[in-house]
Amino acid sequence: MSMLFQLRVMTAVLRQARLAAVISTLLAAAALLLASVSSAPGLVAMTLALASLLAAGVQAYYAARVGFDAALLEAMQACHPDAAPGVIDDVLQKLGLRDASATSRGWQARWQGMRRLMRWQLLALGAQAVLLLAAHLCRWVPW
């Protein structure tokens, strides 16, 4: 399998995470609406809604990291499709985004790191959804 094809496949996988970012934004809007519409949401529901917003922030952080990785892969496809992964490390070091003393990683380690970031993003989205659902259900529980 050619390196260009591998770069395109991994970029496509990472681009799928954009949907999670959109869903997270909608859930954050719902959490804000839940907190503002209810006349007396209760302390537990309000705490859960705020925790959902915190999870949205965590998801946004990982979405930015995943998006950056996808953009790096797209740049590699356009400029150096057959280059070694060390090219990415060199550019990041020159821009001050990577420690100069860090060792260079191969493509397999880089793919694993990218997939790990995407998994954390999806876990944060899941936590956000569960917390928002719990906040909504708490409104109906008589305390």
ROVO-391244 format. One record per residue: x, y, z of N, C-alpha, C, O in turn. Coordinates in pm, whole numbers, plus 32768, in hexadecimal, padded with zeros to 4 digits. Example, Ala and Ser with C-alpha at 12.3 -4.5 7.8 and 13.67 -1.06 7.14 Angstrom:
<recs>
<nxx:8527&nyy:7DC7&nzz:830C&caxx:84CE&cayy:7E3E&cazz:830C&cxx:8528&cyy:7EB6&czz:830C&oxx:8590&oyy:7EB4&ozz:834E>
<nxx:8505&nyy:7F1F&nzz:82C4&caxx:8557&cayy:7F96&cazz:82CA&cxx:850A&cyy:8003&czz:8313&oxx:853D&oyy:8072&ozz:8324>
</recs>
This chain:
<recs>
<nxx:8055&nyy:7F8B&nzz:8000&caxx:8000&cayy:8000&cazz:8000&cxx:805A&cyy:807C&czz:8000&oxx:80B9&oyy:8084&ozz:804E>
<nxx:803C&nyy:80DA&nzz:7FA9&caxx:8091&cayy:8151&cazz:7F9E&cxx:807D&cyy:81AD&czz:8016&oxx:8014&oyy:81AB&ozz:8058>
<nxx:80E3&nyy:81FE&nzz:8031&caxx:80DC&cayy:825C&cazz:80A1&cxx:8070&cyy:82C5&czz:8088&oxx:802C&oyy:82EE&ozz:80E6>
<nxx:805F&nyy:82F1&nzz:800B&caxx:7FF8&cayy:8354&cazz:7FEC&cxx:7F6E&cyy:831D&czz:800D&oxx:7F1A&oyy:8365&ozz:8044>
<nxx:7F56&nyy:829F&nzz:7FEB&caxx:7ED4&cayy:8262&cazz:800A&cxx:7EBF&cyy:825A&czz:80A2&oxx:7E52&oyy:8276&ozz:80D2>
<nxx:7F26&nyy:8233&nzz:80EB&caxx:7F1C&cayy:822C&cazz:817D&cxx:7EFE&cyy:82B6&czz:81B9&oxx:7EAC&oyy:82C2&ozz:8214>
<nxx:7F41&nyy:831D&nzz:8186&caxx:7F27&cayy:83A4&cazz:81B6&cxx:7E96&cyy:83CD&czz:819C&oxx:7E56&oyy:840A&ozz:81F1>
<nxx:7E65&nyy:83AC&nzz:8126&caxx:7DDA&cayy:83D0&cazz:8104&cxx:7D76&cyy:8385&czz:815B&oxx:7D12&oyy:83BE&ozz:8187>
<nxx:7D8F&nyy:8306&nzz:8174&caxx:7D34&cayy:82B8&cazz:81C8&cxx:7D32&cyy:82F0&czz:8257&oxx:7CC7&oyy:8302&ozz:8290>
<nxx:7DA7&nyy:830A&nzz:828F&caxx:7DAB&cayy:833D&cazz:8318&cxx:7D6C&cyy:83C8&czz:8320&oxx:7D2A&oyy:83E8&ozz:8383>
<nxx:7D80&nyy:841A&nzz:82BA&caxx:7D40&cayy:849E&cazz:82B7&cxx:7CA9&cyy:848E&czz:82B5&oxx:7C62&oyy:84D6&ozz:82FB>
<nxx:7C77&nyy:8431&nzz:8265&caxx:7BE7&cayy:841A&cazz:825E&cxx:7BB0&cyy:83EB&czz:82E4&oxx:7B44&oyy:8416&ozz:830E>
<nxx:7BFA&nyy:8394&nzz:8327&caxx:7BCE&cayy:8366&cazz:83AC&cxx:7BC7&cyy:83DB&czz:840D&oxx:7B65&oyy:83EA&ozz:8456>
<nxx:7C2E&nyy:842E&nzz:840E&caxx:7C31&cayy:84A0&cazz:846B&cxx:7BC5&cyy:8507&czz:844A&oxx:7B8F&oyy:8546&ozz:84A4>
<nxx:7BA5&nyy:8518&nzz:83CB&caxx:7B3D&cayy:8578&cazz:83A4&cxx:7AB3&cyy:854D&czz:83D6&oxx:7A5A&oyy:85A0&ozz:83E5>
<nxx:7AA1&nyy:84CD&nzz:83F0&caxx:7A21&cayy:849D&cazz:8424&cxx:7A04&cyy:84D8&czz:84AE&oxx:7990&oyy:84DF&ozz:84D8>
<nxx:7A6B&nyy:8501&nzz:84F4&caxx:7A5A&cayy:8539&cazz:857B&cxx:7A16&cyy:85C1&czz:8578&oxx:79EA&oyy:85F2&ozz:85E0>
<nxx:7A0D&nyy:8600&nzz:8502&caxx:79C8&cayy:8682&cazz:84FA&cxx:7935&cyy:8675&czz:8521&oxx:78FC&oyy:86D0&ozz:855D>
<nxx:78F9&nyy:8603&nzz:8500&caxx:786D&cayy:85ED&cazz:8525&cxx:785D&cyy:85EE&czz:85BD&oxx:77FB&oyy:8624&ozz:85F1>
<nxx:78BC&nyy:85B3&nzz:8604&caxx:78B7&cayy:85B3&cazz:8696&cxx:78BE&cyy:8642&czz:86CC&oxx:787C&oyy:8662&ozz:872E>
<nxx:790E&nyy:8697&nzz:868E&caxx:7919&cayy:8722&cazz:86BA&cxx:7895&cyy:876D&czz:86A4&oxx:786E&oyy:87BE&ozz:86F8>
<nxx:7852&nyy:8751&nzz:8636&caxx:77D1&cayy:8792&cazz:861C&cxx:7769&cyy:8763&czz:8681&oxx:771E&oyy:87B4&ozz:86B7>
<nxx:7765&nyy:86E1&nzz:869B&caxx:7707&cayy:86AC&cazz:86FD&cxx:7723&cyy:86E7&czz:8787&oxx:76C6&oyy:8709&ozz:87D0>
<nxx:77A1&nyy:86F3&nzz:87AA&caxx:77C6&cayy:872C&cazz:882B&cxx:7796&cyy:87BC&czz:8838&oxx:7766&oyy:87E5&ozz:88A2>
<nxx:77A2&nyy:8809&nzz:87CD&caxx:7772&cayy:8893&cazz:87CF&cxx:76DB&cyy:8897&czz:87E6&oxx:76AA&oyy:88EB&ozz:8832>
<nxx:7692&nyy:883F&nzz:87A4&caxx:7601&cayy:883A&cazz:87B7&cxx:75DD&cyy:8811&czz:8846&oxx:7581&oyy:8849&ozz:8881>
<nxx:7626&nyy:87B1&nzz:887D&caxx:760D&cayy:8788&cazz:8907&cxx:762E&cyy:87F8&czz:896A&oxx:75E8&oyy:880A&ozz:89CD>
<nxx:7697&nyy:8844&nzz:894E&caxx:76BA&cayy:88B5&cazz:89A5&cxx:764C&cyy:891F&czz:89A0&oxx:7629&oyy:895A&ozz:8A07>
<nxx:7616&nyy:8937&nzz:8929&caxx:75A7&cayy:8996&cazz:891E&cxx:752D&cyy:8963&czz:896B&oxx:74E7&oyy:89B1&ozz:89AB>
<nxx:7514&nyy:88E1&nzz:8965&caxx:74A5&cayy:88A8&cazz:89AF&cxx:74BB&cyy:88B5&czz:8A45&oxx:745C&oyy:88CE&ozz:8A90>
<nxx:7536&nyy:88A3&nzz:8A73&caxx:7555&cayy:88B2&cazz:8B02&cxx:753E&cyy:8941&czz:8B2F&oxx:7507&oyy:8959&ozz:8B9B>
<nxx:7568&nyy:89A0&nzz:8ADD&caxx:7550&cayy:8A2D&cazz:8AFF&cxx:74BB&cyy:8A4C&czz:8B01&oxx:748A&oyy:8A94&ozz:8B58>
<nxx:7472&nyy:8A17&nzz:8AA0&caxx:73E2&cayy:8A2B&cazz:8A9A&cxx:739E&cyy:89EC&czz:8B13&oxx:7345&oyy:8A28&ozz:8B4E>
<nxx:73C7&nyy:8976&nzz:8B38&caxx:738F&cayy:8932&cazz:8BAD&cxx:73A6&cyy:8984&czz:8C2B&oxx:734D&oyy:898F&ozz:8C80>
<nxx:741C&nyy:89BC&nzz:8C37&caxx:743C&cayy:8A0A&cazz:8CAE&cxx:73F2&cyy:8A8F&czz:8CB1&oxx:73D1&oyy:8AC1&ozz:8D1C>
<nxx:73D7&nyy:8AC9&nzz:8C3D&caxx:7399&cayy:8B4E&cazz:8C3B&cxx:7301&cyy:8B4B&czz:8C35&oxx:72C1&oyy:8BA7&ozz:8C68>
<nxx:72C6&nyy:8AE5&nzz:8BFA&caxx:7234&cayy:8AE1&cazz:8BEA&cxx:71EE&cyy:8AB9&czz:8C6A&oxx:7185&oyy:8AEF&ozz:8C8B>
<nxx:7227&nyy:8A5E&nzz:8CB1&caxx:71E7&cayy:8A2C&cazz:8D2A&cxx:71E8&cyy:8A97&czz:8D97&oxx:724E&oyy:8AD7&ozz:8DB1>
<nxx:7175&nyy:8AA9&nzz:8DD5&caxx:716B&cayy:8B0F&cazz:8E3E&cxx:71B7&cyy:8AE5&czz:8EBB&oxx:71F4&oyy:8B38&ozz:8EFE>
<nxx:71B3&nyy:8A67&nzz:8EDC&caxx:71FA&cayy:8A35&cazz:8F52&cxx:7236&cyy:89AC&czz:8F31&oxx:71FC&oyy:8946&ozz:8F56>
<nxx:72A7&nyy:89A9&nzz:8EEB&caxx:72DC&cayy:8929&cazz:8EBE&cxx:7310&cyy:88D0&czz:8F2E&oxx:7323&oyy:8858&ozz:8F1A>
<nxx:7328&nyy:8908&nzz:8FA0&caxx:735E&cayy:88B9&cazz:900D&cxx:73F5&cyy:88B3&czz:9006&oxx:7432&oyy:88BE&ozz:8F9C>
<nxx:742F&nyy:88A1&nzz:907A&caxx:74C1&cayy:88A2&cazz:9083&cxx:74FF&cyy:882B&czz:903A&oxx:7566&oyy:883B&ozz:8FF7>
<nxx:74C2&nyy:87B6&nzz:9045&caxx:74FB&cayy:873F&cazz:9005&cxx:74F5&cyy:874D&czz:8F6D&oxx:7558&oyy:8733&ozz:8F28>
<nxx:7482&nyy:8777&nzz:8F39&caxx:7474&cayy:8786&cazz:8EA8&cxx:74D2&cyy:87F2&czz:8E74&oxx:750E&oyy:87E2&ozz:8E0A>
<nxx:74DF&nyy:885F&nzz:8EBD&caxx:7538&cayy:88CB&cazz:8E93&cxx:75CA&cyy:889C&czz:8E94&oxx:7616&oyy:88BB&ozz:8E39>
<nxx:75F0&nyy:8850&nzz:8EFA&caxx:7678&cayy:881C&cazz:8F01&cxx:7694&cyy:87BC&czz:8E8E&oxx:7700&oyy:87C0&ozz:8E52>
<nxx:7634&nyy:8767&nzz:8E6F&caxx:7645&cayy:870A&cazz:8DFF&cxx:764D&cyy:8754&czz:8D79&oxx:769C&oyy:872F&ozz:8D22>
<nxx:75FC&nyy:87BC&nzz:8D69&caxx:7601&cayy:880B&cazz:8CEE&cxx:7688&cyy:8851&czz:8CE0&oxx:76C1&oyy:8856&ozz:8C73>
<nxx:76BB&nyy:8886&nzz:8D4E&caxx:773F&cayy:88C6&cazz:8D4A&cxx:77AD&cyy:885F&czz:8D2F&oxx:780D&oyy:887D&ozz:8CE7>
<nxx:77A0&nyy:87E8&nzz:8D68&caxx:7802&cayy:877E&cazz:8D4C&cxx:77FC&cyy:8756&czz:8CB8&oxx:7863&oyy:8737&ozz:8C7B>
<nxx:7784&nyy:8759&nzz:8C7F&caxx:7776&cayy:873D&cazz:8BF0&cxx:77BE&cyy:87A6&czz:8B9C&oxx:77FC&oyy:8787&ozz:8B37>
<nxx:77B5&nyy:8824&nzz:8BC7&caxx:77FC&cayy:888F&cazz:8B81&cxx:7893&cyy:8880&czz:8B8F&oxx:78DF&oyy:889D&ozz:8B32>
<nxx:78BF&nyy:8852&nzz:8C03&caxx:794E&cayy:8838&cazz:8C16&cxx:797D&cyy:87C8&czz:8BB8&oxx:79E8&oyy:87D1&ozz:8B7D>
<nxx:792C&nyy:875F&nzz:8BAC&caxx:794D&cayy:86F3&cazz:8B4F&cxx:794F&cyy:8726&czz:8ABF&oxx:799E&oyy:86F7&ozz:8A6E>
<nxx:78F9&nyy:8788&nzz:8AA0&caxx:78FB&cayy:87C5&cazz:8A1B&cxx:797F&cyy:880D&czz:8A03&oxx:79B6&oyy:8809&ozz:8995>
<nxx:79B3&nyy:884E&nzz:8A6A&caxx:7A35&cayy:888F&cazz:8A5D&cxx:7AA5&cyy:882C&czz:8A46&oxx:7AFE&oyy:8845&ozz:89F5>
<nxx:7AA1&nyy:87BC&nzz:8A8C&caxx:7B05&cayy:8753&cazz:8A79&cxx:7AFB&cyy:871B&czz:89EB&oxx:7B61&oyy:8706&ozz:89A8>
<nxx:7A81&nyy:8704&nzz:89BE&caxx:7A6C&cayy:86D2&cazz:8936&cxx:7AA2&cyy:8736&czz:88D1&oxx:7AE0&oyy:870D&ozz:886E>
<nxx:7A8C&nyy:87B7&nzz:88E6&caxx:7ABD&cayy:881E&cazz:8889&cxx:7B56&cyy:881D&czz:8883&oxx:7B91&oyy:882F&ozz:8818>
<nxx:7B96&nyy:8808&nzz:88F5&caxx:7C28&cayy:8800&cazz:88F8&cxx:7C59&cyy:878D&czz:88A0&oxx:7CB2&oyy:879E&ozz:884C>
<nxx:7C1E&nyy:8717&nzz:88B4&caxx:7C48&cayy:86A4&cazz:8864&cxx:7C21&cyy:86B4&czz:87D2&oxx:7C69&oyy:8686&ozz:8779>
<nxx:7BAF&nyy:86F5&nzz:87B6&caxx:7B88&cayy:870F&cazz:872C&cxx:7BEF&cyy:8767&czz:86E6&oxx:7C0F&oyy:8752&ozz:8671>
<nxx:7C23&nyy:87CA&nzz:872E&caxx:7C8A&cayy:8821&cazz:86F4&cxx:7D09&cyy:87D2&czz:86D7&oxx:7D47&oyy:87E5&ozz:866F>
<nxx:7D2E&nyy:877A&nzz:8732&caxx:7DA7&cayy:8728&cazz:871D&cxx:7D95&cyy:86C8&czz:86A7&oxx:7DF0&oyy:86B8&ozz:8655>
<nxx:7D20&nyy:8689&nzz:869E&caxx:7D05&cayy:862D&cazz:862F&cxx:7D02&cyy:867B&czz:85AB&oxx:7D38&oyy:864D&ozz:8547>
<nxx:7CC3&nyy:86EF&nzz:85AC&caxx:7CBF&cayy:8742&cazz:8533&cxx:7D49&cyy:876D&czz:8507&oxx:7D66&oyy:8772&ozz:848F>
<nxx:7D9F&nyy:878E&nzz:8567&caxx:7E28&cayy:87B4&cazz:8547&cxx:7E73&cyy:873F&czz:8508&oxx:7EBB&oyy:8751&ozz:84A6>
<nxx:7E61&nyy:86C8&nzz:853F&caxx:7EA2&cayy:8652&cazz:8505&cxx:7E71&cyy:8639&czz:8477&oxx:7EC0&oyy:8618&ozz:841E>
<nxx:7DEF&nyy:8649&nzz:8460&caxx:7DB8&cayy:8636&cazz:83D9&cxx:7DF4&cyy:869D&czz:8379&oxx:7E15&oyy:867C&ozz:8308>
<nxx:7E01&nyy:8719&nzz:83A6&caxx:7E3C&cayy:8781&cazz:8352&cxx:7ECF&cyy:8762&czz:8334&oxx:7EFE&oyy:877B&ozz:82C5>
<nxx:7F17&nyy:872E&nzz:8397&caxx:7FA3&cayy:8706&cazz:837F&cxx:7FAB&cyy:8699&czz:8314&oxx:8002&oyy:869E&ozz:82BC>
<nxx:7F53&nyy:8638&nzz:831C&caxx:7F55&cayy:85CC&cazz:82B9&cxx:7F31&cyy:8601&czz:822F&oxx:7F6B&oyy:85D5&ozz:81CB>
<nxx:7ED2&nyy:865E&nzz:8227&caxx:7EB0&cayy:869A&cazz:81A6&cxx:7F27&cyy:86E6&czz:816C&oxx:7F40&oyy:86E1&ozz:80F3>
<nxx:7F6F&nyy:872D&nzz:81C1&caxx:7FE6&cayy:8775&cazz:8193&cxx:8050&cyy:8713&czz:8161&oxx:8093&oyy:872D&ozz:80FD>
<nxx:805F&nyy:86A4&nzz:81A7&caxx:80BF&cayy:863E&cazz:817A&cxx:8097&cyy:8607&czz:80F2&oxx:80EC&oyy:85F1&ozz:809C>
<nxx:8015&nyy:85F1&nzz:80DD&caxx:7FE6&cayy:85BE&cazz:805C&cxx:8006&cyy:8620&czz:7FEC&oxx:802D&oyy:85F8&ozz:7F7E>
<nxx:7FF4&nyy:86A0&nzz:8007&caxx:8007&cayy:8706&cazz:7FA0&cxx:809B&cyy:871E&czz:7F82&oxx:80C0&oyy:8733&ozz:7F0F>
<nxx:80EE&nyy:871D&nzz:7FEA&caxx:817B&cayy:8745&cazz:7FD8&cxx:81DC&cyy:86D1&czz:7FCE&oxx:8231&oyy:86CD&ozz:7F74>
<nxx:81D1&nyy:8672&nzz:8029&caxx:8233&cayy:8605&cazz:8031&cxx:81EC&cyy:8580&czz:804A&oxx:81F9&oyy:8548&ozz:80B7>
<nxx:81A2&nyy:854B&nzz:7FE8&caxx:8154&cayy:84D2&cazz:8003&cxx:81A6&cyy:8457&czz:8026&oxx:8173&oyy:83FC&ozz:8068>
<nxx:8223&nyy:8452&nzz:7FFE&caxx:8276&cayy:83DD&cazz:801C&cxx:82E0&cyy:83F9&czz:8085&oxx:833D&oyy:83AA&ozz:8096>
<nxx:82D4&nyy:8469&nzz:80CA&caxx:8338&cayy:848F&cazz:812E&cxx:832A&cyy:843C&czz:81AD&oxx:82BF&oyy:8406&ozz:81CA>
<nxx:8396&nyy:8433&nzz:81F5&caxx:8396&cayy:83ED&cazz:8276&cxx:834F&cyy:8444&czz:82DD&oxx:8344&oyy:84BD&ozz:82CC>
<nxx:831E&nyy:8407&nzz:8349&caxx:82D8&cayy:8455&cazz:83AF&cxx:8332&cyy:84BB&czz:83F4&oxx:8300&oyy:8516&ozz:8436>
<nxx:83B5&nyy:84AB&nzz:83E6&caxx:8410&cayy:850C&cazz:8421&cxx:83FF&cyy:8598&czz:83E8&oxx:8422&oyy:85FA&ozz:842A>
<nxx:83C7&nyy:85A3&nzz:836F&caxx:83AE&cayy:8627&cazz:8334&cxx:834B&cyy:8675&czz:838B&oxx:835D&oyy:86EC&ozz:83A1>
<nxx:82E4&nyy:8631&nzz:83BC&caxx:8283&cayy:8672&cazz:8414&cxx:82C8&cyy:86A2&czz:8492&oxx:82B2&oyy:8713&ozz:84BF>
<nxx:831B&nyy:864D&nzz:84CC&caxx:8362&cayy:8672&cazz:8547&cxx:83BB&cyy:86EB&czz:8531&oxx:83C1&oyy:8745&ozz:8585>
<nxx:8401&nyy:86ED&nzz:84BF&caxx:845A&cayy:875E&cazz:84A1&cxx:840D&cyy:87E1&czz:8498&oxx:8436&oyy:8846&ozz:84D0>
<nxx:839D&nyy:87DE&nzz:8451&caxx:834C&cayy:8858&cazz:8441&cxx:8315&cyy:8885&czz:84C8&oxx:831A&oyy:88FB&ozz:84E9>
<nxx:82E1&nyy:8827&nzz:8516&caxx:82A9&cayy:884A&cazz:8599&cxx:8314&cyy:8883&czz:85F5&oxx:82F9&oyy:88DF&ozz:8643>
<nxx:838D&nyy:884D&nzz:85EE&caxx:83FB&cayy:8882&cazz:8640&cxx:8421&cyy:890F&czz:8615&oxx:843A&oyy:8964&ozz:866A>
<nxx:8426&nyy:8928&nzz:8593&caxx:8448&cayy:89AD&cazz:8561&cxx:83E0&cyy:8A15&czz:8589&oxx:8400&oyy:8A8A&ozz:859C>
<nxx:8362&nyy:89EA&nzz:8593&caxx:82F7&cayy:8A46&cazz:85BA&cxx:82E7&cyy:8A51&czz:8652&oxx:8294&oyy:8A9D&ozz:8682>
<nxx:8336&nyy:8A04&nzz:869C&caxx:832E&cayy:8A08&cazz:872E&cxx:82BB&cyy:89B8&czz:8767&oxx:8295&oyy:89CD&ozz:87DA>
<nxx:8282&nyy:895E&nzz:8718&caxx:8210&cayy:890E&cazz:8745&cxx:8238&cyy:8883&czz:8776&oxx:81E3&oyy:8835&ozz:87A2>
<nxx:82B8&nyy:8865&nzz:876F&caxx:82EB&cayy:87E3&cazz:879D&cxx:8373&cyy:87F8&czz:87DA&oxx:83C5&oyy:8846&ozz:87A8>
<nxx:838B&nyy:87B2&nzz:8847&caxx:840B&cayy:87BD&cazz:888C&cxx:847A&cyy:8784&czz:8834&oxx:846B&oyy:8718&ozz:87FB>
<nxx:84E6&nyy:87CB&nzz:882A&caxx:8556&cayy:87A0&cazz:87D5&cxx:8596&cyy:871F&czz:8806&oxx:85D0&oyy:86D5&ozz:87B7>
<nxx:858D&nyy:8704&nzz:8887&caxx:85CB&cayy:868C&cazz:88BE&cxx:8573&cyy:8610&czz:88AF&oxx:85A0&oyy:85A1&ozz:88CB>
<nxx:84F6&nyy:8620&nzz:8884&caxx:849B&cayy:85AE&cazz:8875&cxx:84C8&cyy:8557&czz:8800&oxx:84F8&oyy:8589&ozz:879A>
<nxx:84B8&nyy:84D5&nzz:8811&caxx:84DF&cayy:8479&cazz:87A7&cxx:8474&cyy:8476&czz:873B&oxx:83FE&oyy:848A&ozz:8756>
<nxx:849E&nyy:845D&nzz:86C2&caxx:8443&cayy:8455&cazz:8651&cxx:83F4&cyy:83D2&czz:8658&oxx:842A&oyy:836A&ozz:867E>
<nxx:8375&nyy:83D9&nzz:8632&caxx:8321&cayy:8361&cazz:8632&cxx:830A&cyy:8331&czz:85A4&oxx:8309&oyy:8380&ozz:8546>
<nxx:82F9&nyy:82AF&nzz:8595&caxx:82D8&cayy:8275&cazz:8513&cxx:8244&cyy:8285&czz:84F5&oxx:81F7&oyy:82B5&ozz:8548>
<nxx:821D&nyy:825B&nzz:847D&caxx:8191&cayy:826C&cazz:8456&cxx:8133&cyy:821B&czz:84AF&oxx:80C8&oyy:824D&ozz:84D3>
<nxx:8159&nyy:81A0&nzz:84D3&caxx:80FE&cayy:8150&cazz:8525&cxx:80E4&cyy:8191&czz:85AC&oxx:8072&oyy:8197&ozz:85DA>
<nxx:814C&nyy:81C3&nzz:85EC&caxx:813A&cayy:8208&cazz:866D&cxx:80E9&cyy:8287&czz:865B&oxx:8098&oyy:82AB&ozz:86B1>
<nxx:80FD&nyy:82CB&nzz:85EB&caxx:80B2&cayy:8346&cazz:85D0&cxx:801E&cyy:8326&czz:85B9&oxx:7FC7&oyy:836C&ozz:85EC>
<nxx:8002&nyy:82BB&nzz:856C&caxx:7F76&cayy:8292&cazz:8555&cxx:7F33&cyy:8271&czz:85DB&oxx:7EC2&oyy:829A&ozz:85F5>
<nxx:7F7C&nyy:8226&nzz:8630&caxx:7F43&cayy:8202&cazz:86B3&cxx:7F24&cyy:827E&czz:8705&oxx:7EBB&oyy:8286&ozz:8744>
<nxx:7F7E&nyy:82DF&nzz:8705&caxx:7F67&cayy:835A&cazz:874F&cxx:7EEF&cyy:83A6&czz:871B&oxx:7EA1&oyy:83DD&ozz:8769>
<nxx:7EDF&nyy:83AB&nzz:8697&caxx:7E6C&cayy:83F1&cazz:865B&cxx:7DE9&cyy:83AC&czz:867E&oxx:7D86&oyy:83ED&ozz:869F>
<nxx:7DEA&nyy:8327&nzz:8676&caxx:7D70&cayy:82DD&cazz:869B&cxx:7D50&cyy:82EC&czz:872F&oxx:7CDB&oyy:82F3&ozz:8754>
<nxx:7DB6&nyy:82F2&nzz:8783&caxx:7DA1&cayy:8305&cazz:8813&cxx:7D60&cyy:838D&czz:882E&oxx:7D04&oyy:8397&ozz:887E>
<nxx:7D90&nyy:83F6&nzz:87EB&caxx:7D52&cayy:847A&cazz:87FC&cxx:7CBF&cyy:8477&czz:87D1&oxx:7C69&oyy:84B2&ozz:8813>
<nxx:7CA5&nyy:8433&nzz:8763&caxx:7C1B&cayy:842A&cazz:8734&cxx:7BC3&cyy:83DC&czz:8795&oxx:7B50&oyy:8400&ozz:87AB>
<nxx:7BF9&nyy:8372&nzz:87D0&caxx:7BAC&cayy:8326&cazz:8835&cxx:7B8C&cyy:837D&czz:88AD&oxx:7B1D&oyy:837A&ozz:88E1>
<nxx:7BEF&nyy:83CD&nzz:88DC&caxx:7BD5&cayy:8427&cazz:894D&cxx:7B6A&cyy:848D&czz:892A&oxx:7B17&oyy:84B1&ozz:897D>
<nxx:7B6D&nyy:84BD&nzz:88AE&caxx:7B06&cayy:851B&cazz:8883&cxx:7A7C&cyy:84DB&czz:8889&oxx:7A1D&oyy:8518&ozz:88BA>
<nxx:7A71&nyy:8461&nzz:8859&caxx:79F0&cayy:841C&cazz:8859&cxx:79C4&cyy:83F8&czz:88E7&oxx:794C&oyy:83FC&ozz:8905>
<nxx:7A22&nyy:83D5&nzz:893E&caxx:79FF&cayy:83BB&cazz:89CA&cxx:79CA&cyy:843A&czz:8A0E&oxx:796B&oyy:8434&ozz:8A5B>
<nxx:7A09&nyy:84AB&nzz:89F1&caxx:79D9&cayy:852A&cazz:8A2A&cxx:794D&cyy:8549&czz:89F7&oxx:78F9&oyy:857B&ozz:8A42>
<nxx:7933&nyy:852D&nzz:8978&caxx:78AD&cayy:8542&cazz:8941&cxx:7848&cyy:84E7&czz:8986&oxx:77DA&oyy:8513&ozz:89A8>
<nxx:786D&nyy:846A&nzz:899D&caxx:7813&cayy:840E&cazz:89E3&cxx:77F7&cyy:843C&czz:8A71&oxx:7784&oyy:8437&ozz:8A9E>
<nxx:785E&nyy:8469&nzz:8AB8&caxx:784A&cayy:849D&cazz:8B40&cxx:77EF&cyy:8517&czz:8B3E&oxx:7799&oyy:8527&ozz:8B94>
<nxx:7804&nyy:856D&nzz:8ADB&caxx:77B0&cayy:85E5&cazz:8ACF&cxx:771E&cyy:85BE&czz:8ABC&oxx:76C5&oyy:85F8&ozz:8AFA>
<nxx:7704&nyy:855D&nzz:8A66&caxx:767B&cayy:8533&cazz:8A4C&cxx:763B&cyy:84F3&czz:8AC7&oxx:75C8&oyy:8510&ozz:8AE8>
<nxx:7685&nyy:849E&nzz:8B0C&caxx:7650&cayy:845C&cazz:8B84&cxx:7632&cyy:84C3&czz:8BF2&oxx:75CA&oyy:84BC&ozz:8C33>
<nxx:768D&nyy:8521&nzz:8C05&caxx:7678&cayy:8588&cazz:8C6B&cxx:7600&cyy:85E0&czz:8C4A&oxx:75B3&oyy:8605&ozz:8CA3>
<nxx:75F0&nyy:8602&nzz:8BCB&caxx:757C&cayy:8653&cazz:8BA4&cxx:74FA&cyy:8606&czz:8BB6&oxx:7497&oyy:863E&ozz:8BE5>
<nxx:74FA&nyy:8588&nzz:8B93&caxx:7483&cayy:8535&cazz:8BA8&cxx:7462&cyy:852B&czz:8C3C&oxx:73EE&oyy:8534&ozz:8C63>
<nxx:74C7&nyy:8517&nzz:8C8E&caxx:74B2&cayy:850F&cazz:8D1F&cxx:747C&cyy:8593&czz:8D55&oxx:7425&oyy:8594&ozz:8DAB>
<nxx:74AF&nyy:8603&nzz:8D22&caxx:747D&cayy:8686&cazz:8D4E&cxx:73EB&cyy:8697&czz:8D28&oxx:739B&oyy:86CB&ozz:8D76>
<nxx:73C8&nyy:866A&nzz:8CB0&caxx:733D&cayy:8674&cazz:8C85&cxx:72E3&cyy:861B&czz:8CDA&oxx:7276&oyy:8644&ozz:8D01>
<nxx:730F&nyy:85A1&nzz:8CF6&caxx:72BD&cayy:8546&cazz:8D47&cxx:72AF&cyy:8577&czz:8DD6&oxx:7248&oyy:855E&ozz:8E16>
<nxx:7314&nyy:85BB&nzz:8E0B&caxx:730E&cayy:85EF&cazz:8E94&cxx:72A1&cyy:8658&czz:8EA4&oxx:726F&oyy:866D&ozz:8F13>
<nxx:727D&nyy:8697&nzz:8E38&caxx:7212&cayy:86FC&cazz:8E40&cxx:718C&cyy:86BA&czz:8E61&oxx:7133&oyy:86FB&ozz:8E98>
<nxx:717E&nyy:863B&nzz:8E41&caxx:70FF&cayy:85F6&cazz:8E54&cxx:70FA&cyy:85A5&czz:8ED5&oxx:7091&oyy:8571&ozz:8EFA>
<nxx:716B&nyy:859A&nzz:8F18&caxx:7170&cayy:854D&cazz:8F95&cxx:714C&cyy:85AA&czz:9009&oxx:718A&oyy:8613&ozz:901B>
<nxx:70E9&nyy:8583&nzz:9057&caxx:70C7&cayy:85D8&cazz:90CB&cxx:712E&cyy:85C3&czz:913A&oxx:713F&oyy:8554&ozz:916C>
<nxx:7171&nyy:862B&nzz:9160&caxx:71D8&cayy:8622&cazz:91C8&cxx:719C&cyy:8641&czz:924C&oxx:71E2&oyy:863E&ozz:92B1>
</recs>
